[in-house]
């Protein structure tokens, strides 16, 4: 096709692949396309959208002619959309010189994007807009075509080895030039002195653009990363937006609002109240979204760690360092750190308290451990010992202090509200404790806190504000400005740039957080006791099951109370894993916060008092009042998390219990009438038999009298009033209404007919067997001794 025809079909083709921005057109549904279920479509899609495939060749072909395509501002993330609509230009250079006002009769603002930007905008935002696409089968996000394409694009445009491959060119003369700067179409205010492109700064100092392909094509790497970060991480609430605005930005915006009243740019500017509320956005990231962000974080660590070591001569560095190497140096602090911190804070505060939080947790832990993605590999040893964190990572830890400390406190608050008996929740606590317990890591975090808490004696306050944020003022690459040697200043700049000047820092190793850790340790001990009791309960249940108990010849389980939870269905192996996770997590917490053995012993004793002499749990924490027991907040927490519970049992006559699900309702009623007739007719005879002192009397008392019910009726008038039957010796036939009993009898009659035993003989055998069972139960449980009678 000619370029004119390709220019016309390109927007339609992009929308057909990635879907429409409003989510109505699903497109190829790359998020649900997997090689296991659709191998042909999967391979064709990956080949077509590959960085060297037909689609990218079309993009570069159109790029050479500098075509522009409109992207609606209304589909951008909330903070960006609101700021552009208020005519305040975002700080990201991605939006500079691209905002176009609509012509007369237009519907809204648009961004004029080149083909590469337009393609990547649609690719990135399809992760957000297509979240409600229909799914006909279980999809593993990490195996989808979309996930593989993200990984492929990152490896191509942010390579850890070598330089970015030049795009294929249809011209014989060479590569396609990078986009030229455009004059602004609309006068805009700014968030401050915004950055210029890394490419533009380096082309100005490069004698020849064609000498280094990376210097010509780094704009693709920078554009790709900016689009991914803006589309996936630039979402936050009104409170976060208000907190992040520095005094410099507020003055800039105020100055613009005062000056805009005398000018006319289409629609008038919004009021401050409306503008601030426009930033608030209902943002609910999915698990797939978080997994893609984790992939981005891991690759950026590998990309940044592939930076070549600086030469000894600083003068040589400024002339020999390629743009790609400079990009590796600033990629995390300039592009990712701030927005990822906000994204993680949002997830920590709004994610449901369930096991799906594991995705957010692993993404956070991946960012905290850049040494895992460093080129050097740990030495292989017979015993896998924990790898000590090198001192060279101290600068990263100090410049990301809040990522370690404040988010750790956020995780503590989540862990204190979850059921640690669950294996998945126990695993999450274990993972965090294991990461923070790496040798030398806690000491470096403590050192960072000490640097932040140092008094400001040398640095003037005015200068401190100027260098508050790496996103305000100057470029990271501007002729190698003098390095700031004050580590304390770097830590303060990081904290105040993310949280504002009035931020009250909560020390990770301070008293308040230490008390939270002690509470978590106590909950871990309680969860271990709960898991142990569940395990013991399951073992006892398995041990006490017998052939006769399966046939339900005794109604003893009618009054039993079930005290287990989901671990009973999972099995003994998962209970064992839970105990191992909690034990190791407690050990790691003690290493991190230097908890003494005396404190642990005291906590274990507190947990030990939660069980009485018989090994049963105590009641939940309550206070006595005029109306009886009232649950305290601790008691409600204990009940919700299954740590303690009330032993609720039926207090009345077993014959008058509600009909159970395992019973036949018709038989229950018929047998109750039959037993009532027998009890009325033979009441005197049963009373005489039970009053005898020989073995027959003991046998009748054991099987015709319920001693627990007799005691309750004797001392409780309420129970006596609720029991309509005589509470003396009685015949109970209700156990015959159980479905298990009926099935057992049918099986016995079937076997009897197999051996040619008639119904009368079979009934006689059953009665003899039951009489022998009754004699044995009386012998063992009534205390009858042969030498006494």
N, C-alpha and C positions, 0 to 999 in steps of 0.2 A: 504494500500500500504506500501511497505517497504520504509525506509528512502532514499535509493538510488533513487527509482522511484519518491518519493515526491520531492527530490532535483532537479530532471530533469524537473518536470512539474511546479514547483513553479514560475519561471519567466514568463512562458507562462500564468499561471493562473492570476498573478498580472496584466499583460498587457491586458488580456481579460476583466478584471474588470474595470481598470482605464483608459484604452486606451494606445496607443503608445505615446512615447515622441514627435514624430513629428506630432501628431494630426491626422494621417490618420485613425488609428483604434479608433473608438469612445468608445468602451467598453460598459459598462452598462449605461453610460450616467447618472450618479448619480445626476448631477446638474439639470437635467430636470425630474427626477423621483419623482413624488408626489403621496401622498396617495389619493388625491381627484380624480386623473385621472387614476392611475394604482394601486389600493389598494393591489392587490395580489403581484405584483412584488415589490412594495414598502416595504411591511412587510417582504417578503422573503429576500430582499437585506439587510435590517437592521439587521435581525436575523443572517444572514450568516456572516456579517462584524462586529458584536457586539464584544466588548472587550473580552467577554467570549464565543464567537461563534466559529464555525468550522474553520474559516479562521485564527483567532488568535491562536487557538490551534495548527494549522499547523505551524504557525510562531514559536511558542515556542518549538515545537517538533524539528524543524530544528535548532533552536537556540542552543539547547543542544549539537548538534554535531559540532558547530562552522563552519557551511558552509558559504561560501562567494559568493557574486554575484556582477558582474560588472555593474556599473552605469556610463554612458559616461559623462565626464567632460563638453563636449560641450553643454549639456542641462542645466547646472547650470546657475544661474543669472550672468549677464555680468561681474560685478566686480570680483566675485569669479573665474569665468572661465578664465578671463584675467590674474589674479594673479597666478593661478596654472599653466597656460600655460607658464608664464614667470618664473616659478619655484620659486615663492615667496609664502610661505605658508600663507593662511589667518589666522587671529587671532582666529577664532572659533575652539574650540577643536574637533568639529564634523569632520573636515577633517584631523586631525593629524593621521599619520601612516596608511593612507588609499589610498594615491595616488599611482597608479601602472603605470609604463611606459609600452607601448605595446611591445610585443615580435616582433621579426623580421617580417616585413610585416604587422604589426598592423596598425590600422587606427587612433588611438588617445589615449589620456590619459583616464584612468578609475579610479573610486573609488571602492575599494573592501569593500563592505558593508555586515554586518551581516543581517540575514533575517528580523529582526525587523526594522532596518534602511532602508533596501531596500523597504519593504512594505510601510513605512511612507513616504519615498521620493516620491514614485509614487502617493500615496494618496494626498500629499500636492501639488505636481507640476501639478496634473490633473486640478486644479483650474485655472492654467495659460495656459496650453497647449490646453485645450479643450474649449477655449472661443468661438471658431467659430463653435461649434457643431450645427447640425440642430435642430431647435425648431419648433414643429408643433402647439403649443398652448401657451397661455400666462402662464408663469411660475413665481411663487412667490419665490424668492431665499430663504427666511427664512423658507419655508415649504418644501424645497427639501430634498431628502435623504442625499445629501452631507452635507448640513448645519446641519442636525440632527446628522450625524455621527461625525462631528467636535465637536459639543457640547457634545456628548457622550464620545468621547476620552478625552476631556479636563476634564470632571467630573471624569473619571476613573483614569487617570494618574496624574492629578493635583487636588486631592480632597481637598475640604474646610473643611471637617470633617473626622477624622480618618486618616488612612495611606493608602498607595497604596496597593490594593489587590495583593497578590502574584499570579503569573501565574499558570494555571493548569499544573500539571506535570504528565507525564506518569510513572515516576519512583516512587517507594514506599519510596525511601530514603528521599525525600524532594524537595525543589524548585530548579529551574534551576539556575546555577551560572551566574553571570554577565560576560560580555565579558572581556577577559584578554587583557592587553595592548600588542600591537604587535610592533616589532622592525621596525624602518623606512626602507622602501625599497629603498628610494631615498633621498640623502642629499638635504635638503631644507633650504632656508632662512626663516625668519619669519617676521611678522609685529611687532615684539617686543617679550617680554617674555610672551608667551601665557599661558592661564590658564590650569591647569590640571583639570581633572574631579572632581566634588564634591564628587562623590562616592569614587574615589581612595584616596582622602585626608582623608575621614572619615573612610574608612576601615583600614587605617594604625593606627588609634587611637582607633578603636573599639576592645575590647577583643574577641568578638564573633560576627561573621557576622549574624548568625542565630538568635541572640537575638532580633534584630529589623528588621522586614521584609522591612521597608522603606530603611534601610541602604543597603540592598541587591538589592532592585529594584528601587532605585532612578535614576539609569542610564536610565530607560525607561522614566521617567518624564523629565529628562534633555534632552535626545535625542529627544523626541517628540517636546518639546518647541523649541529647536535649529533648528530642521527641519522646523517647521512652520514659524519661524521668517526668516530663510535664504531663504526659497522659496517664501514667500509672501511679504517681506519687503526689501530684499537686492537688490534693483534696483535703480540706480541713474545715473546721467549724468556725463560727463567728468568734468565739472566745479565743481560739488559737490565732486567728487573724489579728484581732485587736492586740494580743500580747506580743506578736512578732513585729509590730510596727515600731521602728526605732524613732527617736525624736527627730532625726534628720528627715525621715520619710514623712512624718506627720507635718512638719513645716513645709515641705515641698508640696504636699497635697493641699494644705491650707492655702498656700500662696497661689496655687493654680485655681482653686475654687473661687478665690477673691478676684482673680484676673479674668476668669472665663465669663463673668457676668456681662462684660462689655463687648464680647465677641459672639458670633453666631456660627455654630457648627451643627446645623441640623436641629437636633433635639436639645433642650436645656439639660444641664448636669443635674444628677439626682442630689437629693439632700443627704447630709451625712448619715442620718439614721437609715434611710433607704439603702444607701450605698453599702453600709456595713452589713445590713441584713442580707444584701444580695450575695455576700460571700458565703453565707451559711448554706451548706449543701448536705443532703441526705446521702451519705457515702457508706456503702456496705460492701467492702471487698469480699470476694469469694475465695475459697481455698485455692482454686486454680490461679487466681490473680496473685496471691501471696507466693505460690510456687514459682511463677514466672519472675516475680521480683527477686526471689532468692537466687534464681539462675543468674539474673543480672548482677546481683551483689557478688556472687562467687566469681563470675568472669571478670568483673572490675578489679577485684583483689588480685587475680592472676595477671591481669593486664598491667596494673600499677606495679606489682612486684617484679615484672619483667624489665623494669627500668634499668638501663645500664649504669654502672657506678660512675659518679662524677669524676672528671679528671682533676689532677692535683692543682693545675693552674686555672684559676677562675676566669682569666682572660680567654683562654682557649675554649672554655665551655660556651661562651656566648657566640662563638663563631662556628663551632662544630656541632652543637646539639641540634638534632633535627626537630621539626615541629611535633612529630609523633612522640618523641622522647619527652618534650615539654608537656605534651598532652597527658602522658602517663603520670607526670609529676603532680598535676593539679586536678586530675579527673575526679577523685573522691572528695576532697574538701570543697571544691568549687561547684560541682554539679550534683552530688548525691547526698552529702552529709546532712544538710539542713532538712531537705524534704523527706529523706528516709527517717529521720528522727521524729518528724511530725507524723508520718505514716505509722510508725511503730507505736507512738503514744496513742494514736487513735485506736489502733487494734487492741492494745493492752486495756484500754478503757471501755471498749464497746463490744469486743468479741464475746460470744456466749461462753459460759463456764462449762465447756464440754471438751471432749478429747480432740475436736477439730482445731483447737488452739495450737496443737503440735506444729502445724505448718508455720504459723507466725513465730513460734519459739525457735524453730530450726533456722528460719531466716535471720532472726536476731542474733543467734549464736554464730551463724556464718559470718556476719559482719564483725562480730567481736573478735574473731580469730583469723586475722589476715595471714598469720604465719602458717596456717594450714595450706595456703595456696602459694607459698613462696617456692621458688625453684629448688632450693636445697631440700633434700629428703632426710628424715631421721635415720640414724644407723640401725640396721637390722640386728636385733638381739634375741636371745632365746626367750627371755622374759620381757613382755611388753611393759616397760616402765613408763610412767607419765613423763612427757617431754617438757623440760623446763622452758619457759618463755624467755627468749633472749632479751638483753637490755636494749637492743637496737629498736625494739617495738615500744619503748617507753614513750617516745614522742607521739606515736599514733594513739596510745592509750590516753595520754594527757590531752591531746587535741580532740578526743572523743569521750571525754570523761563522763558526760551525762548519759551516753549510750550504755556505759557500764553501771553507773551508780543509780541514777534516777529510774531507769528501766528495771534494774534489779529490785528496787523498792516496789515498783509497780507489779512485778511478778510475785513478790512476797504477798502483797495484798490479794492477788488472785489465788495463790496457793492456800491462803488461810480460809478461803471460802469454798474450796473444792473438797470432794470426797477422796481423801488420800488412800482409802481402802481399794479404790478402783485401780487396776494395774496400769491403765493408760495415764492416769493422773500421777501415780507414783513414779512412772517412768519420766514424766516431764520434770518433776522435782529433782530426780536423780540426774537428768541431763544437765540442768542448770548448775547444780552443785558440783558436778564433775568438771564442767568447763571452768568455773570460777576457782576451783581448787587446784588448777594447774600450778606447778611450782613457779614462784616468783611473780605470778599475776596479781595476787592480792597485795603484795608489797608495792608493786608499781601503781596500782589504783590508789593505795593509801598515800603514796608520794604525790600523786596528782592532786588529791584532796588537800594535802598540806601546802602545795604550791598555790592552789586557789585561795586558801584561807590566809595566806601571807598578807600583812598590811601593805597598802600602797604608799610607799614613801618616796620613791624616785620618779615614777612615771606621772606626769601631770595629768589631771583629770580630763582636760580638753583633748590631749593627744589620745588618751584612752578611748574616748568616744569615737575619734576618727577611725581608729583601727578596730572598731567593735566587731565588724562583720567582714568576712572575706568577700562578700558580695557587694560591698559599698566601697567605692573609691579605688581608682587605679586598676591595673591589670596584673595578673600573676606573672606575666611574662615581660613586663616593661623593663627592659635593660637591667635585669637583675638588681632590684632595689636592695639596699643594705639589709642583711638578715637580722631579724630580731633575736637577740641572744637570750633575752629574759624569758625563761620557761614559764615563770609565774604569769607574765603578761599574756602568753599564748593560751594558757588555760583559762584565764579570766575572759579573754576575747571569745573563746569558744563558748563558755557558759553564758555570758551576757548576750552574745549574738543570737543564741537559740531561745533564751528565756527572758530577756529584757533586763533593764538596769535594776528593777525592784525585786528581782528574784531572791527568795529566801532558800538558800541551799541546805539540803538535808544530807548530812554526812552518812555515807554508807557504813562507816565504822564508828558512828556515833552511838549515843545511848539509846535514842529512839528506835533506830533501825535494829540495834542489837536486841532490844526487847521484842521486836517483831520476829526476829530469828529464833529467840527462845520460845515464843508462842508456836512457831512452826515446828520446832523440835519437839515440843510437848504434843502437838497434834500428830506428829510422826509416831511418837511412842504410843499414843492412843490408837492410831490406825494399826500399828503392829499388834497390839493386844486384840483389837477387833478381828483382824485377819486370823490371828491364832485361835480365837474362840470359834470363828466360823469353820476353820479347819478341823478343830476338835469336834465341833458339832457334827460336821459331815462324817468324820471318822466314826464317831459313836453311832450315828444313824446307820452306817454301813455295817458296823459290827453287831448291832442289836437286831438287824433284820433277820428273820428266821422264816422257815417254811410256814409255820402256823400264823406268824404276824402278817404274811402276805395274804393269807386267806381271810384275814380280819375276823378270827374267831374271838378276839377280845376287843371291846370298844374303848381301849385305853387312849387311842389317839384322838378321840373326839374332843377332849379338853386340852390337848397339847397346843402350845403357841409356837408359831414359826418365827425364828429370830434371825434368819439368814438374809442375804441380799444377793446381788447379781453374781457374786463369786461362786455361789453354790452351783449355778448353771455352767460357769466357766470351767471349773475343775480344780483339782489339787495342784496341778502344775502352775496355773496362773496365781494361785494363792502363794505358792512358794516364790514365784518371781516377784510378786508384790513385796513380800517380806525382804527379799534380797535388795530390791531397789531402795526401799525405805531405810534399810540398815546402812547401805553404802552412802545414801544421801545424808543421813545423820552424821556419818563419819566425815564426809567432806565438809559439811557445815561447821563441824567442830574444828577442822583444820583451818578453814577460812577465817572464822571469827574467834579462834583461840578459846573455845569453850572448855572449861575444866571438867575433870571427871566428877568432881563434887556436884557441879550443876547438873550433869547428866544423871547422876545417881538420884538426886533430888527429884528430877523430872520422872524418872522411872518409878520412884516410890509413889509419886502422885498418881501415875497411871496404874500402879499396882493396887492402889486403894479403890480403884474403880470396880474391883471384883470382890465379892464377899466370900465367906468361908466355903460356900458350895461351888465356887467358880462361876456363879451367875453374875450378870451385870447389875450394878446398882441402878436406882432410879435416876432419870435425868435431873439436872440441877434445878431445884425448886425452892420456893419460900412458902412457909406456912402462913395462911391468912384465915380470916373468919369463914371464908367460903371454901376452905380446903387448900390444896396445893396449887400454886401458881408457877408456871414455867418462867425462868429467867431467860435473858437473851442467850446465855451459855447453854441452858437446857434446850432451847429451840434449835440452836446450832447442833447439839449432840443428837437430837432426834432426826434432823434433816440429813445429817451425814451418816446416820446409822451407828453412831458411837455408843449410844445408850437408848433404851426404850422401856416403856412401861410393859410389865408382864400382864397382859390382858387375857383373862380366862373366863369361860362361862361359869357363872356363880350359882346357877339354879339346877333344877332337876335335869339329868341327862336325857330322860325320856321326852322332855318338853322342849328340847333344842330345836331351832329351825332346821328344816330338811336340808341336808347337805347336797352338794352337786354330785357326789359319788353314791347317792342313795336313790332308790326307786320310791317316788312319792306315794304311789298307791300302796306299795307293800308297807311303808312306814306307818301309814294310817291303819291298815288292816291288822298289822302286828301289834300296834298300840292297843287296839280294841281287844284283841285276843289276850294280850298280857294283862290288860285291866280286868277282864273277866276271870282269868286264872288267879290273879292276886286277890280279888274280892272273895272268890270261892274258897281258896286254900290259905287265907291269911292266918287263921288260927293254927293250922297244922304247921306252916312255915315258922310261926313264932315259937312253937314248941320245939321244933327241930333246932332252931338257932340258939335256944336256951340250954341245950345239952352241952356237957363238958367233954364229951368223947370226940373221936375223930369225925363222926358224922356231923356233930355240932360245928366243929371248926370248918368242915367242908361247906356246910350251908351258910355259915356266917361270911365266909370268904366270897361266895358266889351270889348270895342273895342280899347282902347288905353293903351299901357304899358308905364306909366310915367317914370319908371327907364330907359327904353331903349331910350325914347325920349330925356331925359336929357343927356345920354351918347352920342347919335348921334349928339346932338346940340353942345356939347363941345369937341367932339373927331372926327377929320376928318378920323382917321383910322377905327373907327367903322362904320362911314357913308359909307366909301368905301367898307367895307366888306358886307354891307347889300344891296342886290340887290332889295329887295322889298321896296315899299313906306313905310316910317316910320310914316305915319299918321294913321287914324282909319283903323283897319283891322279885318276881321273875321278869327279866328284860330280854326281849326277843328282837330288839331293833337292829342288832348286828346282822340279822338275816336279810335285811333289806339292802345291804351293801351290794353293789354290782360285782365286786370281787368275790364276795361270798357266793353269789348266784352262779358266777362263772365257775368257781371252784366246785360247787355241787354238781353242776352240769358235767364238768370234766370227770368227777368221780363216778357219776351214773354212766357216762360213756365207757369208762374203763370197766365198770362192773358188767355192762352188757357185753363187752368184748370177752370177758372171762365167764360169761353165762351165769352171772349172779343177778337174780331178780331184784326188783325195786325194794321189796320187803327186806331181803338179805342185805342189800346195800345200805338201807336206812339203819338196820341193826348194827352194821359195821361202823357207820358214822357215829352212832350213839355210844358205842363202846369206846371208840377213839376219843370222843369228847370227854367221856367219863375218866378215862386214863389221864387225859390232859388236865382235867380238873383236880384229880388226886395229886398229880405231880406239882401243880401250882400251889395247892394247899400245903403239901409237904415242905416245899422250899420257902414259901412266903408267909405261912401262918405260924411257923415255929414249932410244928409238931415233931416230937421226938419219940422213937419206938419204946425207949425204956420208961417213959412217963406214963404210958397208957397200955 
